Amino acid sequence: MAKKGKKRYHLKSIFIGFAAGILVVSLLSGLFFNYMTQRGVVVYIDSEEVAASVEGQVAELTRQQIPVYLEEAKIEIPQMVDKQMKGQLNKGKLEIAGFSFSLPKEFITALEEILKENMKTGIYNIIDNIDNEKLAKDLGSHAYEIVKRTLEKENRGKSITVKPMGWFSIPVTIEVIDKPDAPA
């Protein structure tokens, strides 16, 4: 005698249920793939967030790298000044009111050396007085504006096609949003 309450499963019912499940999953997958190929996906990019991130990275990189570049420039300044000044004072004549005077070679050499030293000192002073923090902020701000403008002008509404599989492609639309910071 069969125990009461024990259910008997028929093999036919199991296969029908399995087939129905596969059919429903296939139908839903087909609808999903059709929707994706027709409508695609919209990707939202927050231009404020991206621009602010780039601004911070550019400012930080500037703070780190500008002192290194300026020190390298200081090393090259003497050679550059010497190269530019070479032969600039090779005429040893001074003309005043139609009279021409020859200048001694030692005077020309000494004058050339004084000019070179003054140029080097002036360039070193300019380099030493560069405000690194202000420069970093300015470059970061410029980068912020460039990124913001580029995202707005070149990428808003742009569509690209992504092919995750050879036979399946999804149109992706880029939408740039601008969420200004909340007032403090």
C-alpha positions as CSV (number, residue, x, y, z in Angstrom):
1,M,0.0,0.0,0.0
2,A,1.3,3.4,-0.9
3,K,1.9,5.8,2.0
4,K,-0.6,8.5,2.3
5,G,0.7,12.1,1.6
6,K,3.6,10.9,-0.5
7,K,3.4,12.6,-4.0
8,R,4.2,10.8,-7.1
9,Y,6.0,12.7,-9.8
10,H,5.3,11.8,-13.3
11,L,8.2,12.0,-15.7
12,K,6.0,13.6,-18.4
13,S,5.0,16.5,-16.0
14,I,8.7,17.1,-15.3
15,F,9.6,17.4,-18.9
16,I,6.6,19.7,-19.7
17,G,7.6,22.0,-16.8
18,F,11.2,22.0,-17.9
19,A,10.3,22.7,-21.6
20,A,7.9,25.5,-20.5
21,G,10.7,27.0,-18.3
22,I,13.1,26.9,-21.3
23,L,10.5,28.4,-23.5
24,V,9.8,31.3,-21.1
25,V,13.5,32.0,-20.5
26,S,14.1,31.9,-24.3
27,L,11.2,34.3,-24.9
28,L,12.3,36.7,-22.2
29,S,15.9,36.5,-23.5
30,G,14.7,37.2,-27.1
31,L,12.7,40.2,-25.9
32,F,15.7,41.5,-24.0
33,F,18.1,41.1,-26.9
34,N,15.5,42.7,-29.3
35,Y,15.0,45.6,-26.9
36,M,18.8,46.1,-26.5
37,T,19.5,46.0,-30.2
38,Q,16.6,48.4,-31.0
39,R,16.8,50.9,-28.1
40,G,20.3,50.4,-26.7
41,V,21.7,51.8,-23.6
42,V,22.1,55.3,-22.4
43,V,25.3,56.0,-20.4
44,Y,25.1,59.1,-18.2
45,I,28.4,61.0,-17.6
46,D,28.5,63.6,-14.9
47,S,30.7,66.3,-16.5
48,E,31.2,68.1,-13.2
49,E,32.5,65.0,-11.5
50,V,34.9,64.1,-14.3
51,A,36.2,67.7,-14.8
52,A,36.7,68.1,-11.0
53,S,38.6,64.8,-10.9
54,V,40.9,65.9,-13.8
55,E,41.4,69.3,-12.2
56,G,42.6,67.7,-9.0
57,Q,44.9,65.3,-10.8
58,V,46.5,68.0,-13.0
59,A,47.0,70.3,-10.0
60,E,48.6,67.5,-8.0
61,L,50.9,66.5,-10.9
62,T,51.9,70.1,-11.4
63,R,52.8,70.5,-7.7
64,Q,55.0,67.4,-8.0
65,Q,56.6,67.9,-11.4
66,I,57.1,71.7,-11.8
67,P,59.9,71.9,-9.2
68,V,61.7,69.0,-10.9
69,Y,61.5,70.7,-14.3
70,L,62.6,74.1,-12.9
71,E,65.6,72.5,-11.2
72,E,66.5,70.8,-14.5
73,A,66.1,74.1,-16.3
74,K,68.4,75.8,-13.8
75,I,71.1,73.3,-14.7
76,E,70.8,74.1,-18.4
77,I,70.6,77.9,-18.1
78,P,74.4,78.6,-18.1
79,Q,74.9,76.7,-21.3
80,M,71.9,78.3,-23.0
81,V,73.0,81.8,-22.0
82,D,76.6,81.2,-23.1
83,K,75.4,79.8,-26.5
84,Q,73.1,82.8,-27.1
85,M,75.7,85.4,-26.1
86,K,78.5,83.9,-28.0
87,G,79.7,86.3,-30.7
88,Q,77.2,89.0,-29.8
89,L,79.8,91.5,-28.8
90,N,82.5,90.7,-31.2
91,K,82.7,94.2,-32.7
92,G,85.1,96.2,-30.6
93,K,84.0,99.6,-31.9
94,L,82.0,102.4,-30.3
95,E,80.7,105.2,-32.4
96,I,79.8,108.6,-31.0
97,A,79.0,111.7,-33.1
98,G,80.7,110.2,-36.1
99,F,83.9,109.3,-34.3
100,S,84.8,105.6,-34.1
101,F,86.7,104.3,-31.1
102,S,88.1,100.8,-30.8
103,L,87.3,99.1,-27.5
104,P,89.9,96.8,-25.8
105,K,89.3,93.1,-26.1
106,E,89.5,92.7,-22.3
107,F,86.7,95.3,-21.9
108,I,84.5,93.4,-24.4
109,T,85.2,90.1,-22.7
110,A,84.5,91.6,-19.2
111,L,81.2,93.2,-20.6
112,E,80.1,90.0,-22.1
113,E,80.7,88.1,-18.8
114,I,78.8,90.8,-16.8
115,L,75.9,90.5,-19.3
116,K,75.9,86.7,-19.0
117,E,75.9,86.8,-15.2
118,N,73.1,89.4,-15.2
119,M,71.0,87.3,-17.6
120,K,71.6,84.1,-15.5
121,T,70.7,85.9,-12.3
122,G,67.6,87.4,-13.8
123,I,66.4,84.0,-15.1
124,Y,67.2,82.3,-11.8
125,N,65.2,85.0,-10.0
126,I,62.2,84.5,-12.3
127,I,62.4,80.7,-11.8
128,D,62.8,81.1,-8.0
129,N,59.8,83.4,-7.8
130,I,57.4,81.2,-9.6
131,D,54.4,80.5,-7.3
132,N,54.0,76.7,-7.7
133,E,50.7,76.6,-5.8
134,K,49.2,79.3,-8.0
135,L,50.5,77.6,-11.2
136,A,49.1,74.3,-10.1
137,K,45.7,75.8,-9.4
138,D,45.7,77.7,-12.7
139,L,46.6,74.6,-14.7
140,G,44.0,72.6,-12.9
141,S,41.4,75.2,-13.6
142,H,42.3,75.3,-17.3
143,A,42.1,71.5,-17.4
144,Y,38.7,71.6,-15.7
145,E,37.4,74.0,-18.3
146,I,38.8,72.0,-21.2
147,V,37.3,68.7,-20.0
148,K,33.9,70.3,-19.3
149,R,33.8,72.0,-22.7
150,T,35.0,68.8,-24.5
151,L,32.4,66.6,-22.8
152,E,29.6,69.1,-23.6
153,K,30.5,69.8,-27.2
154,E,32.0,66.5,-28.5
155,N,30.3,63.8,-26.5
156,R,26.7,64.9,-25.6
157,G,24.3,62.6,-27.5
158,K,27.1,60.7,-29.2
159,S,26.2,57.2,-30.2
160,I,28.5,54.3,-30.5
161,T,27.9,50.6,-31.2
162,V,29.3,48.0,-28.8
163,K,29.6,44.4,-30.0
164,P,30.0,42.2,-27.0
165,M,29.5,39.2,-29.4
166,G,30.1,39.1,-33.1
167,W,26.4,38.7,-33.9
168,F,25.0,41.0,-31.1
169,S,25.5,44.7,-31.1
170,I,24.2,47.3,-28.7
171,P,23.8,51.0,-29.5
172,V,25.2,53.0,-26.6
173,T,24.3,56.7,-26.3
174,I,26.4,59.0,-24.2
175,E,24.5,61.7,-22.3
176,V,26.4,64.3,-20.5
177,I,24.8,65.7,-17.4
178,D,25.9,68.7,-15.4
179,K,25.2,68.5,-11.7
180,P,26.6,71.6,-10.1
181,D,27.7,71.3,-6.5
182,A,25.0,72.0,-4.0
183,P,25.3,75.4,-2.3
184,A,27.3,75.3,0.9
